[in-house]
Amino acid sequence: MNPRKKSRTARLPGGPGDAVPCPCGSQHAYADCCGPLHEGAPAPDAAALMRSRYSAYVMGLHGYLLATWHPSTRPQQVDLDVDPSPRWLGLEIRRHVPTGPDTAIAEFVARYRLAGRAQRLHEVSRFVRVDGRWYYLDGDFPASGSMVTAACDAAG
C-alpha cells in the first residue's frame, strides 16, 4: 500500500504549512517532522515511525496507518470515523529500544478525550524493518498484559 495515498484530507490547525507544529509533539514543524514520512519518506527509526503513526491518527490518515502496518498483522481497514471520535491531546514516548538490527520496541502513552472524558492509551509497540522501511508489528498494553495486533481497536 502506498503511504502517500490518503483516504481523507489531513486535519492540521491552520493547514499543513511550514510553521504548523507537528501533532506528535516533537516541537518541530510538521513539514520538518512527520510530514515527509506521511508523503512516503522512510522513517529513520522505529521511534520516528511511532510518532508519525500517532500524527496519522490525529490527522485521520487511514492509508498511512495501513501502509506502515506490517502485512502479517495489518487489519483490512482502520476505522477512524467513529462517533464519538477521540480528540488526541498528546504523546509521551517513554522509551525506544532497538532489540536487533531490524527490530525495536517503543513504549508510549497517548492521551485523548472521548465523550468528554480523559483517556490514556499505554502501549509497548514492536516494530520491524523490512527492505529499509520500518513497520508497526503489534503492541502490548501493560495494564492488561494482553498482546494485540490492532492498537486502533483499543483507542477507538
Stockholm file with secondary structure:
# STOCKHOLM 1.0

chainA/1-156         MNPRKKSRTARLPGGPGDAVPCPCGSQHAYADCCGPLHEGAPAPDAAALMRSRYSAYVMGLHGYLLATWHPSTRPQQVDLDVDPSPRWLGLEIRRHVPTGPDTAIAEFVARYRLAGRAQRLHEVSRFVRVDGRWYYLDGDFPASGSMVTAACDAAG
#=GR chainA/1-156 SS CCTTCCSSCCCCTTCSCTTSBCTTCSSSBGGGTHHHHHTTCCCSSHHHHHHHHHHHHHHTCHHHHHHTBCTTTCCSCCCCCCSSCCEEEEEEEEEEEEEETTEEEEEEEEEEEETTEEEEEEEEEEEEEETTEEEEEEEEETTTTEEESCHHHHHC
#=GC SS_cons         CCTTCCSSCCCCTTCSCTTSBCTTCSSSBGGGTHHHHHTTCCCSSHHHHHHHHHHHHHHTCHHHHHHTBCTTTCCSCCCCCCSSCCEEEEEEEEEEEEEETTEEEEEEEEEEEETTEEEEEEEEEEEEEETTEEEEEEEEETTTTEEESCHHHHHC
//
